[in-house]
């Protein structure tokens, strides 16, 4: 009988291999998941789980300090060039290690 930790190691190994195949596939996540017969939710779950955090959760580091970048106005040429044509509202979400979510919204 396989122990829980051996089963877990087998799952992790299978997902590492699957994520490597995805990186080399050139497919969208949805198309890759259909090809591999796995759910998109499972893909995101395991990809997040396989990522190594930069620092252990709950530790205070200088890199984690707040940095105020100032206000970005809609008159800024860099912002207008980066936004898709006609995009009045734009939201970017970054899921970082340790459950940190960074959301940047414009509009």
NUNU-976215 format. One record per residue: x, y, z of N, C-alpha, C in turn. Coordinates in pm, whole numbers, always signed. Atoms other than C-alpha are relative to their C-alpha. Layout:
N
rec n.xx:X n.yy:Y n.zz:Z ca.xx:X ca.yy:Y ca.zz:Z c.xx:X c.yy:Y c.zz:Z $
...
This chain:
107
rec n.xx:+84 n.yy:-119 n.zz:+0 ca.xx:+0 ca.yy:+0 ca.zz:+0 c.xx:+88 c.yy:+125 c.zz:+0 $
rec n.xx:-78 n.yy:-123 n.zz:+14 ca.xx:+130 ca.yy:+346 ca.zz:-94 c.xx:-37 c.yy:+96 c.zz:+112 $
rec n.xx:+24 n.yy:-95 n.zz:-108 ca.xx:+170 ca.yy:+596 ca.zz:+190 c.xx:-47 c.yy:+133 c.zz:-57 $
rec n.xx:+50 n.yy:-132 n.zz:+41 ca.xx:+16 ca.yy:+941 ca.zz:+179 c.xx:+112 c.yy:+85 c.zz:-57 $
rec n.xx:-110 n.yy:-83 n.zz:+48 ca.xx:+355 ca.yy:+1110 ca.zz:+138 c.xx:+53 c.yy:-52 c.zz:-134 $
rec n.xx:-44 n.yy:+54 n.zz:+129 ca.xx:+452 ca.yy:+872 ca.zz:-147 c.xx:-100 c.yy:+37 c.zz:-109 $
rec n.xx:+103 n.yy:-42 n.zz:+96 ca.xx:+120 ca.yy:+947 ca.zz:-319 c.xx:+15 c.yy:+148 c.zz:-35 $
rec n.xx:-18 n.yy:-144 n.zz:+20 ca.xx:+179 ca.yy:+1320 ca.zz:-270 c.xx:+121 c.yy:+27 c.zz:-88 $
rec n.xx:-120 n.yy:-18 n.zz:+82 ca.xx:+530 ca.yy:+1295 ca.zz:-414 c.xx:-26 c.yy:-40 c.zz:-145 $
rec n.xx:+36 n.yy:+43 n.zz:+135 ca.xx:+389 ca.yy:+1105 ca.zz:-714 c.xx:-82 c.yy:+105 c.zz:-72 $
rec n.xx:+82 n.yy:-107 n.zz:+59 ca.xx:+129 ca.yy:+1377 ca.zz:-774 c.xx:+85 c.yy:+120 c.zz:-36 $
rec n.xx:-86 n.yy:-115 n.zz:+25 ca.xx:+388 ca.yy:+1651 ca.zz:-743 c.xx:+91 c.yy:-25 c.zz:-120 $
rec n.xx:-86 n.yy:+34 n.zz:+113 ca.xx:+619 ca.yy:+1473 ca.zz:-986 c.xx:-78 c.yy:+5 c.zz:-132 $
rec n.xx:+83 n.yy:+0 n.zz:+121 ca.xx:+337 ca.yy:+1423 ca.zz:-1237 c.xx:-34 c.yy:+143 c.zz:-42 $
rec n.xx:+34 n.yy:-139 n.zz:+34 ca.xx:+238 ca.yy:+1790 ca.zz:-1217 c.xx:+122 c.yy:+80 c.zz:-43 $
rec n.xx:-122 n.yy:-67 n.zz:+48 ca.xx:+598 ca.yy:+1911 ca.zz:-1252 c.xx:+22 c.yy:-33 c.zz:-146 $
rec n.xx:-17 n.yy:+43 n.zz:+139 ca.xx:+623 ca.yy:+1707 ca.zz:-1571 c.xx:-105 c.yy:+64 c.zz:-90 $
rec n.xx:+110 n.yy:-60 n.zz:+77 ca.xx:+284 ca.yy:+1835 ca.zz:-1689 c.xx:+26 c.yy:+149 c.zz:-23 $
rec n.xx:-27 n.yy:-143 n.zz:+14 ca.xx:+383 ca.yy:+2199 ca.zz:-1623 c.xx:+117 c.yy:+26 c.zz:-95 $
rec n.xx:-111 n.yy:-12 n.zz:+95 ca.xx:+708 ca.yy:+2146 ca.zz:-1814 c.xx:-52 c.yy:-20 c.zz:-143 $
rec n.xx:+59 n.yy:+21 n.zz:+133 ca.xx:+511 ca.yy:+2005 ca.zz:-2109 c.xx:-80 c.yy:+122 c.zz:-44 $
rec n.xx:+76 n.yy:-120 n.zz:+35 ca.xx:+281 ca.yy:+2308 ca.zz:-2093 c.xx:+92 c.yy:+112 c.zz:-47 $
rec n.xx:-93 n.yy:-108 n.zz:+34 ca.xx:+575 ca.yy:+2551 ca.zz:-2100 c.xx:+59 c.yy:-20 c.zz:-139 $
rec n.xx:-58 n.yy:+30 n.zz:+131 ca.xx:+706 ca.yy:+2378 ca.zz:-2413 c.xx:-105 c.yy:-13 c.zz:-109 $
rec n.xx:+106 n.yy:+31 n.zz:+96 ca.xx:+367 ca.yy:+2332 ca.zz:-2581 c.xx:-38 c.yy:+116 c.zz:-91 $
rec n.xx:+47 n.yy:-114 n.zz:+79 ca.xx:+288 ca.yy:+2683 ca.zz:-2700 c.xx:-151 c.yy:+12 c.zz:-3 $
rec n.xx:+146 n.yy:-2 n.zz:-4 ca.xx:-79 ca.yy:+2613 ca.zz:-2622 c.xx:-50 c.yy:+97 c.zz:+106 $
rec n.xx:+64 n.yy:-75 n.zz:-108 ca.xx:-319 ca.yy:+2823 ca.zz:-2420 c.xx:-24 c.yy:-97 c.zz:+115 $
rec n.xx:+26 n.yy:+86 n.zz:-116 ca.xx:-393 ca.yy:+2694 ca.zz:-2072 c.xx:-124 c.yy:-85 c.zz:-25 $
rec n.xx:+125 n.yy:+73 n.zz:+25 ca.xx:-746 ca.yy:+2597 ca.zz:-2176 c.xx:+23 c.yy:-116 c.zz:-98 $
rec n.xx:-26 n.yy:+104 n.zz:+100 ca.xx:-629 ca.yy:+2403 ca.zz:-2484 c.xx:+89 c.yy:-110 c.zz:+57 $
rec n.xx:-90 n.yy:+99 n.zz:-60 ca.xx:-348 ca.yy:+2233 ca.zz:-2290 c.xx:-76 c.yy:-89 c.zz:+98 $
rec n.xx:+76 n.yy:+77 n.zz:-97 ca.xx:-586 ca.yy:+2127 ca.zz:-2012 c.xx:-95 c.yy:-97 c.zz:-68 $
rec n.xx:+86 n.yy:+91 n.zz:+75 ca.xx:-828 ca.yy:+1980 ca.zz:-2266 c.xx:+82 c.yy:-116 c.zz:-55 $
rec n.xx:-88 n.yy:+103 n.zz:+55 ca.xx:-541 ca.yy:+1790 ca.zz:-2427 c.xx:+43 c.yy:-99 c.zz:+108 $
rec n.xx:-49 n.yy:+83 n.zz:-111 ca.xx:-422 ca.yy:+1658 ca.zz:-2087 c.xx:-115 c.yy:-61 c.zz:+83 $
rec n.xx:+118 n.yy:+46 n.zz:-74 ca.xx:-779 ca.yy:+1588 ca.zz:-1962 c.xx:+6 c.yy:+37 c.zz:+149 $
rec n.xx:+1 n.yy:-53 n.zz:-136 ca.xx:-735 ca.yy:+1803 ca.zz:-1651 c.xx:-79 c.yy:+131 c.zz:+0 $
rec n.xx:+76 n.yy:-124 n.zz:-7 ca.xx:-941 ca.yy:+2096 ca.zz:-1529 c.xx:+94 c.yy:+121 c.zz:+5 $
rec n.xx:-76 n.yy:-125 n.zz:-5 ca.xx:-821 ca.yy:+2453 ca.zz:-1566 c.xx:+27 c.yy:+37 c.zz:+146 $
rec n.xx:-19 n.yy:-28 n.zz:-142 ca.xx:-874 ca.yy:+2495 ca.zz:-1191 c.xx:+117 c.yy:-80 c.zz:+55 $
rec n.xx:-112 n.yy:+84 n.zz:-47 ca.xx:-637 ca.yy:+2200 ca.zz:-1122 c.xx:+133 c.yy:+53 c.zz:-51 $
rec n.xx:-123 n.yy:-54 n.zz:+57 ca.xx:-379 ca.yy:+2351 ca.zz:-1356 c.xx:+49 c.yy:+118 c.zz:+82 $
rec n.xx:-40 n.yy:-118 n.zz:-77 ca.xx:-378 ca.yy:+2685 ca.zz:-1174 c.xx:+39 c.yy:-37 c.zz:+143 $
rec n.xx:-29 n.yy:+43 n.zz:-137 ca.xx:-385 ca.yy:+2514 ca.zz:-833 c.xx:+141 c.yy:-59 c.zz:+8 $
rec n.xx:-131 n.yy:+66 n.zz:-6 ca.xx:-81 ca.yy:+2296 ca.zz:-908 c.xx:+112 c.yy:+92 c.zz:-43 $
rec n.xx:-106 n.yy:-94 n.zz:+40 ca.xx:+110 ca.yy:+2571 ca.zz:-1087 c.xx:+36 c.yy:+91 c.zz:+116 $
rec n.xx:-25 n.yy:-86 n.zz:-116 ca.xx:+70 ca.yy:+2795 ca.zz:-784 c.xx:+70 c.yy:-80 c.zz:+110 $
rec n.xx:-60 n.yy:+85 n.zz:-104 ca.xx:+158 ca.yy:+2507 ca.zz:-551 c.xx:+146 c.yy:-34 c.zz:-29 $
rec n.xx:-136 n.yy:+37 n.zz:+39 ca.xx:+475 ca.yy:+2422 ca.zz:-745 c.xx:+97 c.yy:+118 c.zz:+3 $
rec n.xx:-87 n.yy:-117 n.zz:-3 ca.xx:+606 ca.yy:+2779 ca.zz:-736 c.xx:+65 c.yy:+11 c.zz:+136 $
rec n.xx:-73 n.yy:-18 n.zz:-126 ca.xx:+872 ca.yy:+2835 ca.zz:-473 c.xx:-12 c.yy:+146 c.zz:+42 $
rec n.xx:+6 n.yy:-139 n.zz:-45 ca.xx:+809 ca.yy:+3145 ca.zz:-263 c.xx:+140 c.yy:+59 c.zz:+14 $
rec n.xx:-128 n.yy:-69 n.zz:-10 ca.xx:+1089 ca.yy:+3402 ca.zz:-266 c.xx:+49 c.yy:+4 c.zz:+144 $
rec n.xx:-34 n.yy:-2 n.zz:-142 ca.xx:+1079 ca.yy:+3420 ca.zz:+113 c.xx:-109 c.yy:-76 c.zz:+74 $
rec n.xx:+102 n.yy:+71 n.zz:-77 ca.xx:+900 ca.yy:+3215 ca.zz:+377 c.xx:-114 c.yy:+93 c.zz:+37 $
rec n.xx:+117 n.yy:-80 n.zz:-36 ca.xx:+547 ca.yy:+3336 ca.zz:+452 c.xx:+12 c.yy:+51 c.zz:+142 $
rec n.xx:+1 n.yy:-57 n.zz:-134 ca.xx:+512 ca.yy:+3565 ca.zz:+748 c.xx:+131 c.yy:+63 c.zz:+43 $
rec n.xx:-125 n.yy:-64 n.zz:-38 ca.xx:+869 ca.yy:+3694 ca.zz:+744 c.xx:+0 c.yy:+144 c.zz:-47 $
rec n.xx:-12 n.yy:-140 n.zz:+37 ca.xx:+936 ca.yy:+4064 ca.zz:+741 c.xx:+133 c.yy:+21 c.zz:-68 $
rec n.xx:-123 n.yy:-31 n.zz:+72 ca.xx:+1187 ca.yy:+4166 ca.zz:+478 c.xx:-11 c.yy:+139 c.zz:-57 $
rec n.xx:+1 n.yy:-134 n.zz:+58 ca.xx:+1288 ca.yy:+4500 ca.zz:+333 c.xx:-67 c.yy:-1 c.zz:-137 $
rec n.xx:+60 n.yy:+9 n.zz:+133 ca.xx:+1170 ca.yy:+4380 ca.zz:-9 c.xx:-153 c.yy:+5 c.zz:+8 $
rec n.xx:+145 n.yy:+3 n.zz:-14 ca.xx:+815 ca.yy:+4348 ca.zz:+129 c.xx:-57 c.yy:+137 c.zz:+37 $
rec n.xx:+45 n.yy:-132 n.zz:-38 ca.xx:+797 ca.yy:+4718 ca.zz:+221 c.xx:-82 c.yy:+63 c.zz:-112 $
rec n.xx:+83 n.yy:-71 n.zz:+95 ca.xx:+541 ca.yy:+4940 ca.zz:+52 c.xx:+82 c.yy:+103 c.zz:-76 $
rec n.xx:-69 n.yy:-98 n.zz:+83 ca.xx:+673 ca.yy:+5147 ca.zz:-237 c.xx:-105 c.yy:+80 c.zz:-75 $
rec n.xx:+96 n.yy:-87 n.zz:+67 ca.xx:+464 ca.yy:+5443 ca.zz:-351 c.xx:+60 c.yy:+45 c.zz:-132 $
rec n.xx:-49 n.yy:-37 n.zz:+133 ca.xx:+512 ca.yy:+5485 ca.zz:-725 c.xx:-64 c.yy:+128 c.zz:-51 $
rec n.xx:+65 n.yy:-123 n.zz:+41 ca.xx:+295 ca.yy:+5794 ca.zz:-738 c.xx:-123 c.yy:-28 c.zz:-85 $
rec n.xx:+122 n.yy:+12 n.zz:+80 ca.xx:-20 ca.yy:+5858 ca.zz:-936 c.xx:+34 c.yy:-9 c.zz:-149 $
rec n.xx:-14 n.yy:+9 n.zz:+145 ca.xx:-51 ca.yy:+5763 ca.zz:-1300 c.xx:-123 c.yy:+65 c.zz:-60 $
rec n.xx:+113 n.yy:-71 n.zz:+60 ca.xx:-265 ca.yy:+6001 ca.zz:-1499 c.xx:-29 c.yy:-57 c.zz:-138 $
rec n.xx:+38 n.yy:+51 n.zz:+132 ca.xx:-453 ca.yy:+5912 ca.zz:-1814 c.xx:+69 c.yy:+79 c.zz:-112 $
rec n.xx:-71 n.yy:-79 n.zz:+100 ca.xx:-254 ca.yy:+6186 ca.zz:-1992 c.xx:+141 c.yy:-52 c.zz:-24 $
rec n.xx:-134 n.yy:+54 n.zz:+14 ca.xx:+65 ca.yy:+5986 ca.zz:-1946 c.xx:+11 c.yy:-82 c.zz:-128 $
rec n.xx:-11 n.yy:+74 n.zz:+125 ca.xx:+182 ca.yy:+5861 ca.zz:-2291 c.xx:+36 c.yy:-147 c.zz:+20 $
rec n.xx:-37 n.yy:+139 n.zz:-24 ca.xx:+330 ca.yy:+5543 ca.zz:-2141 c.xx:-122 c.yy:-84 c.zz:+35 $
rec n.xx:+120 n.yy:+74 n.zz:-38 ca.xx:-6 ca.yy:+5442 ca.zz:-1994 c.xx:-89 c.yy:-21 c.zz:-121 $
rec n.xx:+86 n.yy:+11 n.zz:+118 ca.xx:-198 ca.yy:+5513 ca.zz:-2313 c.xx:+55 c.yy:-100 c.zz:-100 $
rec n.xx:-60 n.yy:+94 n.zz:+95 ca.xx:+49 ca.yy:+5314 ca.zz:-2524 c.xx:-15 c.yy:-143 c.zz:+49 $
rec n.xx:+9 n.yy:+135 n.zz:-54 ca.xx:+23 ca.yy:+5015 ca.zz:-2289 c.xx:-143 c.yy:-53 c.zz:+2 $
rec n.xx:+139 n.yy:+43 n.zz:-7 ca.xx:-357 ca.yy:+5008 ca.zz:-2280 c.xx:-53 c.yy:-35 c.zz:-140 $
rec n.xx:+60 n.yy:+34 n.zz:+129 ca.xx:-553 ca.yy:+4834 ca.zz:-2559 c.xx:-88 c.yy:+114 c.zz:-49 $
rec n.xx:+81 n.yy:-107 n.zz:+58 ca.xx:-733 ca.yy:+5069 ca.zz:-2795 c.xx:-142 c.yy:-8 c.zz:+52 $
rec n.xx:+137 n.yy:-8 n.zz:-48 ca.xx:-1064 ca.yy:+5181 ca.zz:-2648 c.xx:-20 c.yy:-57 c.zz:+139 $
rec n.xx:+14 n.yy:+59 n.zz:-133 ca.xx:-994 ca.yy:+5028 ca.zz:-2307 c.xx:-7 c.yy:+111 c.zz:+104 $
rec n.xx:+16 n.yy:-102 n.zz:-103 ca.xx:-1137 ca.yy:+5269 ca.zz:-2052 c.xx:+35 c.yy:-58 c.zz:+136 $
rec n.xx:-28 n.yy:+67 n.zz:-127 ca.xx:-1111 ca.yy:+5019 ca.zz:-1768 c.xx:+99 c.yy:-113 c.zz:-25 $
rec n.xx:-103 n.yy:+103 n.zz:+13 ca.xx:-811 ca.yy:+4795 ca.zz:-1721 c.xx:+36 c.yy:-47 c.zz:+141 $
rec n.xx:-35 n.yy:+56 n.zz:-129 ca.xx:-742 ca.yy:+4560 ca.zz:-1428 c.xx:+105 c.yy:-108 c.zz:-19 $
rec n.xx:-106 n.yy:+101 n.zz:+2 ca.xx:-425 ca.yy:+4358 ca.zz:-1370 c.xx:+5 c.yy:-62 c.zz:+138 $
rec n.xx:-4 n.yy:+71 n.zz:-128 ca.xx:-419 ca.yy:+4091 ca.zz:-1098 c.xx:+122 c.yy:-92 c.zz:+0 $
rec n.xx:-116 n.yy:+87 n.zz:-18 ca.xx:-100 ca.yy:+3923 ca.zz:-974 c.xx:-20 c.yy:-81 c.zz:+127 $
rec n.xx:+7 n.yy:+88 n.zz:-115 ca.xx:-126 ca.yy:+3621 ca.zz:-744 c.xx:+142 c.yy:-36 c.zz:+40 $
rec n.xx:-136 n.yy:+18 n.zz:-48 ca.xx:+195 ca.yy:+3618 ca.zz:-544 c.xx:+5 c.yy:-111 c.zz:+105 $
rec n.xx:-13 n.yy:+104 n.zz:-102 ca.xx:+332 ca.yy:+3354 ca.zz:-306 c.xx:-58 c.yy:+45 c.zz:+134 $
rec n.xx:+52 n.yy:-22 n.zz:-135 ca.xx:+190 ca.yy:+3326 ca.zz:+46 c.xx:-140 c.yy:+61 c.zz:+0 $
rec n.xx:+136 n.yy:-50 n.zz:+5 ca.xx:-158 ca.yy:+3423 ca.zz:-68 c.xx:-13 c.yy:+150 c.zz:-23 $
rec n.xx:+3 n.yy:-144 n.zz:+25 ca.xx:-67 ca.yy:+3784 ca.zz:-151 c.xx:-56 c.yy:+24 c.zz:-141 $
rec n.xx:+59 n.yy:-35 n.zz:+129 ca.xx:-280 ca.yy:+3930 ca.zz:-431 c.xx:+21 c.yy:+149 c.zz:-22 $
rec n.xx:-23 n.yy:-140 n.zz:+37 ca.xx:-176 ca.yy:+4254 ca.zz:-604 c.xx:-95 c.yy:+31 c.zz:-114 $
rec n.xx:+93 n.yy:-40 n.zz:+104 ca.xx:-452 ca.yy:+4423 ca.zz:-804 c.xx:+24 c.yy:+145 c.zz:-35 $
rec n.xx:-20 n.yy:-135 n.zz:+50 ca.xx:-389 ca.yy:+4728 ca.zz:-1019 c.xx:-117 c.yy:+28 c.zz:-93 $
rec n.xx:+118 n.yy:-31 n.zz:+80 ca.xx:-700 ca.yy:+4891 ca.zz:-1159 c.xx:+10 c.yy:+141 c.zz:-56 $
rec n.xx:+3 n.yy:-131 n.zz:+68 ca.xx:-740 ca.yy:+5176 ca.zz:-1405 c.xx:-140 c.yy:+18 c.zz:-55 $
rec n.xx:+129 n.yy:-25 n.zz:+62 ca.xx:-1067 ca.yy:+5334 ca.zz:-1497 c.xx:-106 c.yy:+43 c.zz:+88 $
